[in-house]
């Protein structure tokens, strides 16, 4: 008896939801049908390269594939083939902040890390106060109202570059931006 993991269950469900045969999926993912079957049944565990290819192939996050977030958090639509814009930016921000703060830690920039953290938390706090207004659930505000409030706080009109135009020295972040599916 084999132990089905969240990964193996998600791998199979995504393939079945797309109505793709195991043979076809295996060919597209660059593995044999037998190996894909072993992954789907929990007989074998895959490596990171396969995890990355499978997530990209099915249009989901690696976190979703591994069961670290649910479909809603990952921005997976019912047919399993696209991120939502909010999930995309959430992932970009998480990875960018990791890159920034890890860099400051490696360079031993303690004071810069503290001030950066305070600056970013202030921005997050202001955004929460706009959207939630002290409520446990988001206030029923129009998108235009939220944008107007944000533009009042900081000039956002200069941040309208399409996602593909952002650049970074990090191949990791560039890969996230370059491979980000769009709704």
C-alpha positions in Angstrom: 0.0 0.0 0.0 1.3 3.4 -0.9 0.9 6.7 0.9 -1.0 9.3 -1.2 0.4 12.7 -0.6 -1.3 16.0 -1.2 1.1 16.4 -4.1 0.2 13.1 -5.7 -3.6 13.8 -5.3 -3.2 17.3 -6.7 -1.1 16.0 -9.6 -3.8 13.5 -10.6 -6.7 15.8 -10.0 -5.2 18.6 -12.2 -4.6 16.1 -15.0 -8.1 14.7 -14.7 -9.7 18.1 -14.5 -8.1 19.1 -17.8 -9.2 15.7 -19.3 -5.7 14.9 -20.3 -4.6 11.3 -20.6 -1.7 10.1 -18.4 0.3 9.3 -21.5 -0.2 12.8 -23.0 0.6 14.6 -19.7 3.7 12.4 -19.2 5.0 13.3 -22.7 4.4 17.0 -22.1 6.1 16.8 -18.7 9.1 14.9 -20.1 8.7 11.7 -18.1 7.5 8.2 -18.8 3.9 7.3 -18.3 5.0 4.8 -15.7 6.9 7.4 -13.7 4.0 9.8 -13.8 1.7 7.0 -12.6 4.1 6.4 -9.7 4.0 10.1 -8.8 0.2 10.2 -9.0 -0.1 7.1 -6.8 2.5 8.2 -4.2 4.8 5.3 -5.1 7.7 7.7 -5.8 8.5 11.3 -5.0 9.5 13.8 -7.6 12.4 16.2 -7.7 12.2 20.0 -7.8 12.6 20.1 -11.6 9.5 18.0 -12.1 7.6 19.9 -9.5 8.4 23.2 -11.3 7.5 21.8 -14.8 4.2 20.3 -13.4 3.2 23.6 -11.7 3.9 25.5 -14.9 2.2 23.0 -17.1 -1.0 23.0 -15.1 -0.8 26.8 -14.4 -0.7 26.6 -10.6 1.8 27.4 -7.9 4.3 24.9 -6.5 2.7 25.8 -3.1 -0.6 24.6 -4.4 0.9 21.4 -5.8 2.5 20.6 -2.4 -0.7 21.5 -0.5 0.8 24.5 1.2 -2.1 26.7 0.1 -5.6 25.9 -1.2 -6.9 26.6 -4.7 -8.3 30.0 -3.6 -5.0 31.2 -2.1 -3.1 30.0 -5.1 -5.5 31.8 -7.5 -6.4 28.5 -9.2 -9.6 28.8 -11.2 -12.0 25.9 -11.3 -10.5 24.5 -14.5 -7.1 24.7 -12.8 -5.3 26.7 -15.5 -4.7 30.3 -14.3 -3.5 32.5 -11.5 -5.6 35.4 -10.3 -3.9 38.8 -10.5 -4.0 39.1 -6.7 -2.4 35.7 -6.2 0.3 36.6 -8.7 1.2 39.9 -7.0 1.0 38.2 -3.5 3.6 35.6 -4.7 5.8 38.3 -6.3 5.7 40.4 -3.2 6.6 37.4 -0.9 9.5 36.4 -3.1 10.7 40.0 -3.6 10.7 40.7 0.2 12.5 37.4 0.8 15.1 38.5 -1.8 15.5 42.0 -0.2 15.6 41.0 3.4 17.9 38.0 2.8 20.2 40.3 0.9 20.3 42.8 3.8 20.9 39.9 6.3 23.8 38.6 4.2 25.3 42.1 4.0 24.7 42.6 7.7 22.6 45.7 7.1 20.7 45.5 10.3 19.6 49.2 10.6 18.5 49.2 6.9 16.5 46.1 7.5 14.7 47.6 10.5 13.9 50.8 8.7 12.8 48.9 5.6 10.5 46.7 7.8 9.0 49.8 9.4 8.4 51.5 6.1 6.8 48.4 4.5 4.6 47.7 7.6 3.4 51.3 7.5 2.4 50.8 3.9 0.6 47.5 4.8 -1.1 49.1 7.8 -2.4 52.0 5.6 -3.7 49.6 3.0 -5.4 47.5 5.6 -7.0 50.6 7.1 -8.3 51.6 3.7 -9.7 48.2 2.8 -10.9 47.0 6.2 -11.6 50.3 8.0 -11.4 48.7 11.4 -13.7 45.9 10.4 -13.1 42.2 10.5 -14.4 41.8 6.9 -13.4 44.1 4.0 -15.6 47.1 3.6 -17.7 47.2 0.5 -15.7 49.8 -1.3 -15.5 50.3 -5.0 -12.1 49.7 -6.6 -12.1 53.3 -7.7 -12.4 54.4 -4.0 -9.5 52.2 -3.0 -7.4 53.5 -5.9 -8.2 57.1 -5.0 -7.2 56.5 -1.4 -3.9 54.8 -2.4 -3.1 57.6 -4.9 -3.7 60.1 -2.0 -1.1 58.3 0.1 1.5 57.8 -2.6 1.8 58.7 -6.3 0.9 55.3 -7.9 0.6 56.6 -11.4 4.3 55.9 -12.0 3.8 52.2 -11.1 1.8 51.3 -14.2 4.4 49.3 -16.0 3.1 46.0 -17.4 4.4 43.1 -15.4 6.9 42.0 -18.0 8.6 45.4 -18.0 9.8 45.0 -14.4 13.5 43.9 -14.2 15.6 42.6 -11.4 19.2 41.4 -11.0 17.8 38.2 -9.5 17.3 35.4 -12.1 14.9 33.9 -9.5 12.6 36.9 -9.5 12.9 37.5 -13.2 11.8 33.9 -13.7 8.7 34.5 -11.6 7.8 37.6 -13.5 8.6 36.1 -17.0 6.6 32.9 -16.3 3.6 34.6 -14.6 0.4 33.6 -16.3 -2.1 36.4 -16.9 -5.8 36.2 -16.4 
